Amino acid sequence: MSALTPSQTVGPYFRIGLDWPEANRLVGADTPGQHILLRGQVLDGDGVAVPDAMIEIWQADAAGVHHGGGGDAFRGAGRCGVDADGGFVFETVKPGAFSDADGAHAPHLNLIVFARGLLTHLYTRVYFEDEAAANAADPVLGLVPADRRATLVARREGDHYRFDLRLQGAGETVFFDV
Amino acid sequence: MRHFAVVPAGCYPPNDTPAYRSSEKRAPREAAIRIPHTVSERCGPHYGAEALRPHAADLTTQVAGGVAQGQRIIVHGRVSDEHGRPEANALVEVWQANAAGRYRHDGDRHDAPLDPYFTGAGQVVTDADGRYEFVTIEPGAYPWGNHHNAWRPRHIHFSLFGQAWAARLVTQMYFPGDPLLPLDPIYMGIADGAARERLVSAFDLERTVPDHALAYRFDIVLRGRLETPWEERS
């Protein structure tokens, strides 16, 4: 066993090293599945926009299969530095459901928040409001107190899904110990 | 099922670290909820050579017409998981301040000169044994507003993906003997002193290049899948 390297904050200047062009577009025109926009805003404990956060997502494809490699048509991963209003957007496909030893998993994206002020990144998940039956059976959502589950569910809003991240305080997003 | 060992207490710093003032309004108040490692946590994106930018492994020669100012250094090491298995063909992203302690970023208002020949961004891919190496200049310390006369110790930021979403890591490499380390709430946010010291690189005389560059070694250990997953009982 080797001892783990500790985490440190991404700091305010991560764009120097981590800004990739179009890293928030996971799809091409011919990527199979329902193409969606995921929009959201990162807010602090006072409800003030966090202008220097970075969001990464990781998800299955429309058939519920995880890829990850560069040779795949759909890697399933993206990155977006937020704008001055804490806003982020991803262009992707709605992920499919899948099952494993832990049960039947509702369609979801995995999401990480990095920011100045966070010494260790925060893990969460994005579920979809139009998947109520699958959400009700999801083994991870089932671990979340019922009155906080709504913080993990993206709402349909115009041409996109909306998922805001409240880092602290009223309506605080549920984060996971992964 | 849990497919990774629990991160030991005191290794990944808690976000609720009041001495680090930026955490005050950003650290969640609720405890994180432990979840099983489903397929989506125990696999993850992989980036290799296809993600590299030109000249990314030598930060001193990225800008045509000149070379970066400062003490030239080689930074190298091995990336492995906690079971000693190499992280092969894996992208390592780095970024840093210049020799004067200034970042090439609009948000950095520090009254220190920018270097037109230094971007501060690099990328490398590990080899089959998990080893990486890049050439850069030693970054300067810089003041920040955390508390009176606060200075960040010299550091280089690192970002790594590992084999799984659960292994994602962003961290900072420090330099041996830096007197600012014990004064820095970001570094000191790691409660375990032995864990903290794993972020301090080692001067590596063997890898220095005479008449050219000093060298530092920084090994990185990421979370790795257990051979036998375990069922958590509460």
Interface residues (C-beta under 8 A of the other chain):
Chain A: M1 S2 A3 L4 T5 P6 S7 Q8 T9 V10 G11 P12 Y13 F14 R15 I16 G17 L18 W20 D44 G45 D46 V48 V50 D52 E56 W58 Q59 A60 H66 G68 G69 G70 R75 G76 A77 F98 D100 A101 D102 H105 H108 N110 I112 F114 A115 R116 G117 L118 L119 T120 H121 L122 Y123 P139 V140 L143 V144 R148 L167 Q168 G169 E172 T173 V174 F175 F176 D177 V178
Chain B: M1 V7 P8 C11 Y12 P13 P14 N15 T17 Y20 S22 S23 E24 K25 R26 A27 P28 R29 E30 A31 A32 I33 R34 I35 P36 H37 T38 V39 S40 E41 C43 G44 P45 H46 Y47 G48 E50 A51 S80 D81 E82 H83 G84 E93 V94 W95 Y103 R104 H105 G107 D108 T119 G120 A121 G122 Q123 H157 S159 W165 A166 R168 L169 V170 T171 Q172 I186 Y187 G189 I190 D192 A194 A195 R196 R198 L199 D219 I220 V221 L222 R223
